[in-house]
Amino acid sequence: MNAREPAPVLAAASASRSARLRQMLIGSELEFLMEAHNGLSARIAREAGFKAIWGSGLSISAQFGVRDNNEASWTQVVDNLEFMADASDLPILLDGDTGYGNFNNVRRLVRKLEQRGIAGVCIEDKQFPKTNSFIKGEAQPLADIDEFCGKIKAGKDSQTDEHFSIVARVEALIAGWGMDEALKRAEAYRLAGADAILIHSKLSKPDEILTFAREWAGRGPLVIVPTKYYSTPTDVFRKAGISCVIWANHQIRAAVSAMQAVTKTIHDTQTLVDVEDRIAAVNEIFRLQDADEYSEAENRYLSATRSAGSAIVLAASRGSGLDAVTEDKPKVMLPVAGKPLLRWLVDAFKKEAINDITVVGGYRADAIDTAGIKLARNERYAQTNELASLACAVDALENDTVISYGDLLFRSYILRDLVESEAEFSVVIDSSPDSENASVRDFAWCTAGDDRGLFGGKVFLERVSSGPATPGEARHGRWIGLMNVRGAGRAKLAKKLARLQTRADFDTLDMPALLNALIEDGEQIEVQYVRGHWRGVNDLEDFRRAGDFAHAQTPIGSDATSASAASGGKAGGRA
């Protein structure tokens, strides 16, 4: 069959991996294989939409930390492939170097690959042990043609799966032996039973490859690896009659760049604060590991249950000082670094598995994006303060609950540490010097100041007030607008809120009034100190600076990453 003639279509749902790879080789469409080197990268390739995987010898060697010189044994490679096959249902074509020895090694390799569900192997006509083709390729000796044909025949005779594919890789162009030698070898390998020919070139332009394809004239499937001539438009390969393109090492290279950058930053700064919000969340790793399936199995087979987390976001106000930008939307929907303030909060909550999120809207509540949230309304938002909004969502206190102002941005560790507190009540207090600015509200007095040299000792809130300090009494910081309520604290808070509602001045009461009332009742409110790393939006200047802060939290490598750094991360806001 001509390599580009239409081939029988195999039902994707029922076809084996080897059958799917064979279909890609002999089909009429240009197909693509993505490099992977372990189970995680195999799953990423599948999620990206690729139909098959290239088990790159270079990449697998690199992730072991050894050279691409057969320093990793073939059994180590095969064991690694088993994890890749388990992590993805895609066909895997192994970069099998020279077959790891003579014809007998190839026979055993094919049998072991079939046992692990690997769809095919590519072997190259160099001598064992091999060296990567791009390291002085012209100086590397090639295998004898007849000896290499013997390897192909031995592999084909050993396979029990009729669809298992052996791809013969021709290195003549890399070694500088010329086009005639490359064509002669390719034809010999085809006649020996190779299911496809991989023609390799080290030139930055595809001239050799296109010439080979033209002279080859569709005698069999043709596979290429455009690592060096990567700028060639893909449509050129289609017109040349290429069967498959292999993207040969790009996942491992991308991983190395990211690891180098992050590791250097952690080393230089001696903290995780500057990288944690810019790399994949731990939950994303869990997702790629299919942790949800384990959780489902755990629910089936174990009786233990887990408590869910909730959040209440107070977002009823338009925002004083923001009239110029809130005419058609509430403050919580102002766009910051490409997404609304509310979405930053929702994303932060979801990273901590807080998925039951109630947002209390008021001004232009109709403009609040309700995706992933429940919307409660404070219809009297213009005449009331924060506690009236909280009362609209008191039914949401069924689980451990974070109560938050709606205008906050913060580094992820702040919320993580808050929800991990075992206290019935806990709050976040910013102890940085900027919190002493006379123009800000919600100052906090605590049982002790923020001493970073002492760990393990508990500090409790004594009061929150916007009023002046008693002479000689130093403020300890500022409450940023984050509170966690857990366990028995939920019922205590609801009861206290109900009592406050009986007061004639209830409509004027804010969240500090609730905190102070709880303290007066003898409740202990644990303090979590931070020094900056958050921002609120009170006015237009805060709004502008919030963009700088948010850009510094965008993932490394994303289009939204900004070169601007956070300007200290110290500001306040009221919901």
PyMOL commands that set and color helices and strands:
alter all, ss='L'
color gray80, all
select helices_A, chain A and resi 17-26+39-48+57-64+74-87+103-115+137-139+145-158+179-192+207-216+234-239+250-269+276-278+282-288+291-301+331-333+341-351+365-367+386-391+394-396+412-420+433-436+489-500+506-508+511-520+540-551
alter helices_A, ss='H'
color red, helices_A
select strands_A, chain A and resi 31-36+53-55+92-95+120-124+165-170+196-199+222-224+244-247+309-315+335-336+339-340+354-361+374-377+400-405+408-410+425-430+443-446+461-465+477-485+525-530+534-536
alter strands_A, ss='S'
color yellow, strands_A
deselect
rebuild
show_as cartoon
